[in-house]
Amino acid sequence: MQKAEVEKPKVDSVITTSTSTEPKFSALSISSIRAKRELLESNKSLVKETVHLPTEDFTETEMLLQWSKYAQRLSDKGHKIMESLLLISDPKLEGTTIIHELPNDGSKIDFETEKYELLGYLRGKLHNHDIMIEVIVNEQVENKFAFTALDKYNRLNEINPNLELLKKTFDLDI
């Protein structure tokens, strides 16, 4: 019996690829030292552009108005769960941090999925990119529903105290 001979492929050269975009210089010649120095100076001359995002002041009333507009947009798109999470309670404003209370961890998880879209919307509409949203789980949150006209008026007056001035100015009834 003869043994079959298997030929091994011969490798003539090794191919190397460089992932660096900088040219390679030898450290042994004066011209390469000069080229390295020129490369470093050209990199220093590149100016990094800094982006200044707006940080205008806003009131809690303006924030609540944009909050409810976003909730209405979600309602129009058919996202009723997220809309209800936004409207469970009114968020509180502390500096540029919006604190929103939710009744349980499940609703917090649902809220967190849409939080960044809401944050982008509020930052754009209120012209302040320092806005942050903090979610607090409070098992004691109660839904306050306004059934009568007086309840609705008192609720709106809490949001915007200028409503009382409007009522007095035009001698309006509830």
Summary of the structure (lengths in Angstrom):
residues: 174
radius of gyration: 31.8
end to end distance: 110.6
largest distance: 116.8
contacts: 336
relative contact order: 0.10
helix: 47%
strand: 10%
